């Protein structure tokens, strides 16, 4: 990034159309190509790690255009601060990661769903109380109702996964297949998801076996 900024400053100082101007422009293009290749490599490797051994991935349906627009009352003390925030949001490339996930999920059978991200980081995963004051900081979450304390990103991930599964009580860790935050045995029993079973017609020597490296969603744990 520092090299790109330095080259851009040099480009503005060159006489447009000169040999040095073209050499600087070629250097900038080379840096941009390297950035695109590194981003594509990171997205492909990250997507492969996420879809391996996972039956469901839930993504937040973020409105990046609204998040990076200079709306009235947007946080920031000036145009420079807002411009830096908008640039950092657009620099993440979330849509490219989503495309990489969907491409990698075709070989593993992983389902990918998008949910509304509203109040996912302000909702307590234990008592379902919604309060923005529970988000003490960027990383700390302390529920104002029941006192549940957890990392704010973990809270948001649990709530997003619960919304993707269709309800909070369907979330469960892969170890004991129960909702740890449930307070009563009845809630724990209601949270257990039945494992999908193969039909009688699919059982037998004539059943077609999947190719190597391809798994059906029923064979993978829900995270």
Secondary structure, DSSP 8 states (H G I E B T S, - for coil): -HHHHHHHHHHHHS-TTSHHHHHHHHHHHHHHHHHHHHHHHHHHHHHHHHHTT-SEEEEE---HHHHTS--TT-SSSSHHHHHHHHHHHHHT-HHHHHHHHHHHHHHHT-EEEEE--TTTTTB-TTT--B-GGGB-SSSEEE-TTT--EEEHHHHHHHHHHHHHHTSGGG---TTTSS-TT--SHHHHHHH--------GGG-STTS----TT---GGGS---
